[in-house]
């Protein structure tokens, strides 16, 4: 059973989502505004947040950015905004998945299960990978750099783990969008670029002076041993 938080201002939709998720065995709490949702996420430490973008006090994307500053909790955006730009912006802001209203209870539950599986990993996860001073452990979803823990969002970890499983190999942004973001027809390269920028900052490097995360112009990116 997972502990879920639903942030949705429409009482009718919120009640229906809560009921559907509870019927499927989850413990569910809720909030009707962005700020109360942020407070609940920090205080309750849910396993996953279902987030509407059209909130009365703040846009849901702003709440997502605030949440990402204090928590790595997985977030599924559930919204009526069905344009590609909104989806890309939400993913860029740190969402783990995006579902458009109206959606079925079964569809939302399937997405919840899929995100939780990606976050939790399985016993079949590969062994830790060490590259220079960086260690990525897919099983525990922990990252250390120079002996210190690195706090990553779920999507940042998924991106790094995908590269770590292919050390030294250049991975295209299209592959990253389909395999990490699960967008079957690709998406905006900016989605990858933003997450790479966040990763580099947390690893103490930059695009101008990369060490571990090396961009091959026009091809993709690779995780590799730093040059001597």
N, C-alpha and C positions, 0 to 999 in steps of 0.2 A: 504493500500500500504506500502510495506517495502522498506527501503533504503538498497541496497545490494552493496557489493564491490567484484569484480571479479579480482583475482590476477592470471594471466595466461600469459606466455611469447609467446605462439603460437598465432599469430595475427588472423589466420583463426578460430581457436577454440574460442578465446576470443570474436571475433565479433559474432559468432554464438550463444554463451552462452548469451551474452548481449542482442542480438535481441530476443532470446527466452524468457528471463526473463522479458524484457520490454513488450513483447506482452501479458504477463500474469499479467500485471499491476504493476510491480515493478519499482522503480527508481534505476538505476544501474550506478555505476562508475567503473573504471577499472584501473589496473596497470600491467605493463609488467615485473617488477623486484621485488625482495623481499623487498629491501629497500624503493622503491617508494610505495610498498604496505603497509609497516609499517607506513610510513608517512601519507598515505591516511587514514588508519584505525584510527590513532590518531587524525588527523585533522577533518575528516568527521564524525566520530562516527557512522558508519553504524549499521544497525540492525543485519546484518549477513555477513560473509565473505565466499566466495567460493574460495578455495586455491588449486593451483596446487603445486605438490612437486618438479617437475623438472624445477626450475627457474635458470636463467643464472648466477646470482651473489651469491646466497645462496641456500642451500637446503631448501625446503619448511618446513621441520620439524624444522630447526633452526629458520626460521621466526616465526613459530608457538610458539616456546618457548619464543622468544623475545616479541611476541604479548601478550602472557599470562602474561608476567611480568608487562605489563602496561594496559591491558584491559581484560574484561570478555566477549567480544563480541563472540557470537556463531560462530563456524567455521565448514564448511563442506569441507573436503578434496576431491578434484576431480582430480584423477590421473590415469595414465596408469599402475602404479605399482599394480599388482593384487595378489601379494604374501601375505600370512597371516602375515608374519613378519612386512611388511611395514604398514599394517593396524593397527596392535597392537602398533607399535611404534608411529604412528600418534595419536592414541587414548590416549596412555600414555602421549604424549606431550601436550594433552589438546584439541584435536579435538572432536567435538560433533557428527560427522557422517563421513562416508567414502564411496565414490562412485567411481567405476572403469570405466575408459573410454574404449570403447565408451559407452555413456549413452544417453538415449532419453531426450528430453526437458521435457517431462511429468514426467519422473523419478526424474530428478533434482528438478523440481518444487514441487513434492510431498515431497521430503526430506526437502526442504526449509520450506514448510508449517509445517511439523512435528516438526522440530527443533524450529521454532518460537512459535509453540503452547506450547511446553515443557517449553520454556523460559518465555513466557508471563503468563502462567497459565490461569485459568478461574475463573469466579465468584463462581463456585462450589468448589473451593479449600477449604480444611479443615481449621479449626481455627488454630492459632499459637500454637506451642507445646513448653513448657518450661521444661527443664531438668537441674536441678541445676541452674547454672548461665547462661545457654545457652537458647536462644529463637529462634525458627525457624518459620518463617511466610511463608507458601507456597503460599499465595495469593499475597503478595507483593514481594516475593522472597528476603526477607531481613533476615539477621541473626545478632543477637547481643550476646555478651558474656561479662558478668560482666558490662552490661550497655553500652558497646562500640560496634559499628558496625564492622562486620567481612566481608571483601571483599572476595568473592568466585567466581571462574569461574563457568560458567553454569553447567558443569559436576560435579564439587565439590558440588554445591548446590543440584543438582538432587540426588547425592549419600546421602548427609546428610538428605535431605527431605524424602527419602525412608526409612532411618533408623528411623527418627523421627516419621514417621507414624506407626512404630512398636516398640515403646520404650520398652526396657526390653526384647525384643525377639531376639534370635540369628538368623541372616540372613546369608544364605550361600553365598559364592562368586559366585556360579553358578547363583543363583537367581539375584544377583546384576548385573551380566553380561547380563542376559537376560532382566531384567526389567529396568535397568538404562542405559545400553549401547545398548540395543535393538539388541543383538547378539543372534539369536534364537538357535544356537548350542553351546553357551558358547564361551569362549575365554581364554586368558591367565590370570591366577590369578594375575600376575604382574600388570595388568591394574588396578585392585582393590587396590592392595597393594600400588601402587604409589599414587593414589588419597587419600587413607587413610593417607598416610604419609604427604601429603600436608595439609590435613584437620587438622591433629593433630598439625602440626607446627603452623597453624593459630589460633588454639584454645589453644596454650600454653602447649601442652603435647607431649608425645612421646610414641612409642611402648613399650619402656622399663618401662615407668612410665605412663600408661594410666589412665585417670580419667573418661571421658565421653565415649570415643570410645574404647570399650573393646573387644579384640580378644579372642575367645574361640578356642584353638588350635584344628585343624582338623575338626572344625564345621563351623565357620564363625565369624561374628562380630556383636556386638549389641551396641546401644546407650542406656546408662542407667545412673541413678543417681550415682554420685561418692561415693565411700565408705567413711564413716565418718572418 
